[in-house]
Amino acid sequence: MGGEALTAHRAFHQAVYRASHNDVLIRLLDDLWDKSDRYRRLGLELPPGDEPRTRDLQEHHQLVSLIVDGRAAEAAQLMRGHITHSLTARPSAPSKTARAFA
């Protein structure tokens, strides 16, 4: 995932949590994104193929639909799964950048 895609990914998630208008949550999640971005850029290189990217994109579209439709419980459940997929994603091989920091 390139820098432009990571920026768009963060912008999507920011739009979702900023829509809560919960200042504490917004500050907390902005801080977490800032602190984890370095590791995301170094380590989160999805395995070859489009399946993980397609799944993420489909989940983003589903999240927007659920939020717009006011289906909060379903959106929350989907978001938990989305986060779980992100946390369990494994790089196929270390990138040149990741190897430089090893």
C-alpha positions in Angstrom: 0.0 0.0 0.0 1.6 3.2 -1.1 1.7 6.5 0.7 -1.2 8.0 -1.2 -3.4 5.0 -0.4 -2.4 5.1 3.3 -3.3 8.8 3.4 -6.7 8.1 1.8 -7.3 5.2 4.2 -6.6 7.4 7.2 -8.9 10.1 5.8 -11.7 7.6 5.4 -11.4 6.5 9.0 -11.0 10.0 10.3 -14.3 11.0 8.5 -16.0 8.1 10.2 -14.9 8.8 13.8 -15.0 12.6 13.5 -18.7 12.3 12.6 -19.2 11.1 16.2 -18.5 14.8 17.3 -16.9 13.2 20.4 -13.9 15.4 21.1 -12.3 12.9 23.5 -12.7 10.0 21.0 -11.4 12.2 18.1 -8.2 13.3 20.0 -7.6 9.7 21.2 -7.9 8.2 17.7 -5.9 11.0 16.0 -3.2 10.3 18.6 -3.3 6.6 17.9 -3.1 7.0 14.2 -0.2 9.4 14.6 1.7 7.0 16.8 1.0 3.9 14.7 1.5 5.4 11.3 5.2 4.7 11.2 4.6 1.0 11.9 1.7 0.9 9.4 4.0 2.3 6.7 6.9 -0.1 7.6 5.0 -3.3 8.3 1.6 -3.4 6.6 2.4 -4.6 3.2 -0.4 -6.9 2.1 0.3 -10.2 0.5 0.2 -10.4 -3.3 -3.2 -10.3 -4.9 -6.2 -8.0 -4.7 -8.3 -9.9 -2.1 -7.3 -8.0 1.0 -7.6 -4.7 -0.8 -10.9 -5.6 -2.3 -12.2 -6.7 1.1 -11.1 -3.4 2.8 -12.7 -1.4 0.0 -16.0 -3.4 0.3 -16.0 -3.0 4.1 -15.5 0.8 3.7 -18.5 1.0 1.3 -20.6 -1.1 3.7 -19.6 1.0 6.7 -20.7 4.2 4.9 -24.0 2.6 3.9 -24.7 1.4 7.5 -23.8 4.8 9.0 -25.9 6.7 6.5 -28.8 4.3 7.2 -28.5 4.8 10.9 -27.7 1.2 11.5 -25.2 1.8 14.3 -25.0 -1.7 15.8 -24.3 -3.3 12.4 -21.7 -0.6 11.6 -20.0 -1.2 15.0 -19.9 -4.9 14.4 -18.5 -4.5 10.9 -15.9 -2.0 12.2 -14.7 -4.5 14.9 -14.2 -7.1 12.2 -12.5 -4.5 9.9 -10.0 -3.7 12.8 -9.4 -7.4 13.5 -8.6 -8.0 9.8 -6.1 -5.0 9.9 -4.5 -6.2 13.2 -4.1 -9.8 11.9 -2.8 -8.8 8.4 0.7 -10.2 7.9 3.2 -8.9 5.4 4.1 -11.4 2.7 7.8 -10.5 3.0 9.6 -7.6 4.7 9.9 -4.5 2.5 13.2 -2.9 1.8 12.3 -0.2 4.2 11.3 -2.6 6.9 14.5 -4.6 6.4 16.5 -1.4 6.8 15.0 -0.9 10.3 15.5 -4.5 11.3 
